[in-house]
Amino acid sequence: MGMKLIFVRHGQTDFNKNKLPQGQEIDAPLNETGIRQAEEAAKFIPAEIDFIIASPMKRAAQTAEILNRVLNKRIEFRDDVKELRYGDLAGKPWPQIAEILNDADAKEKDDAIAFDYSMHGGDSAESFKARVAAFAKEMQDTYPDKTILVAAHGGVIDAMHILFPQEEKATTDNASVHEFTF
């Protein structure tokens, strides 16, 4: 059968609405739209989930709990699926981040994991991708025949798409669902 990791990005927060990166530094809850998005995403989760892993950050934990109203599975909270750390750049508008990093390409969240935030107290792109890769390998080694739902963050899902390209990379909008088969 193989192993599946089904990632769901957390629902919208007010920071997402205002296009401001949260990283690990800002632990914002879902807003009303985010709650509705998580409820809607639950309709697209296959029934054969064995258990749920979630980032302990409020937005992902709330999303996991909303999804679990339908699934009724065990939830395990893990730090290794927390979002990228932006350091002192968290919460700043992307154009300002691009200016600080002196890189015009940093204006878009879609490329957020390509940049090195370590000089600002955050993660480097390589250390972040290494953390996500280690998580995926541990899941493959420990649960080779399971289907696991992972409630996480856009950066984690972007890293998964880079590390384990699938046929089609969907956008990592709030409450989007991404399946990886190993």
Stockholm file with secondary structure:
# STOCKHOLM 1.0

chainA/1-182         MGMKLIFVRHGQTDFNKNKLPQGQEIDAPLNETGIRQAEEAAKFIPAEIDFIIASPMKRAAQTAEILNRVLNKRIEFRDDVKELRYGDLAGKPWPQIAEILNDADAKEKDDAIAFDYSMHGGDSAESFKARVAAFAKEMQDTYPDKTILVAAHGGVIDAMHILFPQEEKATTDNASVHEFTF
#=GR chainA/1-182 SS CCCEEEEEECCCCHHHHTTCCCTTTCCCCCCHHHHHHHHHHGGGSCTTCCEEEECSSHHHHHHHHHHHHHHCCCEEECGGGSCCCCGGGTTSCHHHHHHHHTCGGGGSGGGGGGSCCGGGTSCCHHHHHHHHHHHHHHHHHHCTTCEEEEEECHHHHHHHHHHSCCSCCCCCCTTCEEEEEC
#=GC SS_cons         CCCEEEEEECCCCHHHHTTCCCTTTCCCCCCHHHHHHHHHHGGGSCTTCCEEEECSSHHHHHHHHHHHHHHCCCEEECGGGSCCCCGGGTTSCHHHHHHHHTCGGGGSGGGGGGSCCGGGTSCCHHHHHHHHHHHHHHHHHHCTTCEEEEEECHHHHHHHHHHSCCSCCCCCCTTCEEEEEC
//
